[in-house]
Amino acid sequence: MRRSNLSLATAIAVCLVSVWAFAVDGEALVQQTCTKCHDLTRVRAAFGVKDQAAWSTTVVRMLAKPNAPAVGAEEQAAIIGWLSAQKK
């Protein structure tokens, strides 16, 4: 019984870590979120041009639009982090 409880707890932990890792994957979030309103050509044009502060301003402005998808603070931080790390 104890062994099966440990196995179950381990399986749950692996699933939770997998979900958390997906949730903070900036590239996937950019693909899922930004493409709701536009393609990524314009986004890619700013790779290496905008720094983290500029991307933060852009992301906050885009998410404030009426049709923007709902994005939590952790997801927003992952998006900004990923965008600011991209180079041309």
N, C-alpha and C positions, 0 to 999 in steps of 0.2 A: 504493500500500500504506500509506504513512504517513498519507494522508488518511483512509482507511477505519479505521485504528487510532484516530485522533483522534475520528472520528465515533462509533465504538464506545465509547470511553472517555467521551465526552460523554453518550451515551445511558445508560450505566450510572450515571454521576453523577446525572443527572436522576432516574432511578428510585430511587436510594438516598436522595436528598433528599426525594422524594415519600413514601417509606416513613417516613423520620424525622419529617417534618412530621405525618403521620397519627398516629404513635406518641405525639407529645406534644400532640395536640389534646385539651385537657381536657374540652371539652363532649362530644366523641364517646366519650371514655373513661368519663365519668360515665354516659352513656346505655348503654354496653355493660356496664359493671361493676356499677354500683349497681342496675340493674334486674334483675340476676340474682336478687336476694333480695327486692326491694320496688319499688313504683312511686315516682315522683319527687315526689309531692305533699308528703310530709313534708320532703324535701330542699328543695324550693322554698320551703316555709314558713320555713326558716331563712336564706334569702337576705337579706343586709343585717343580720342579727341576729348571726350568728357571724363572728368575725374569723378570721384565718389560723391562729392557735393553736388556737382552738376547732374549726375544721374539721380540723386535723391530728389532734387527739385523737379526733374522731369517725371519721375515715377509718381511722386505725390500729386503733381498737376494732372497726369493722365488718370490716376485713380479717383480724382475728384470729379471727373466727368460723369454725367448722369447715367450713361450706359455701361460704365466700367464694372468689371467683375469685382466681387467682394474679395479682399485680400487682407489677411491678418498681419499683425506687426512682424511676426517671425518670417512669414512668407515675403513680406515687403523687404525686409532686411536681406533675405537671401537673393531676391531679384536684384537689388541695388548692388550687393556684393559681387554677384556674378557679372553684371553689366560692367561694373567699374574695373573688373579684372581682365576684360577682353582687350586684346590688342589687334591692330590691323594686320 
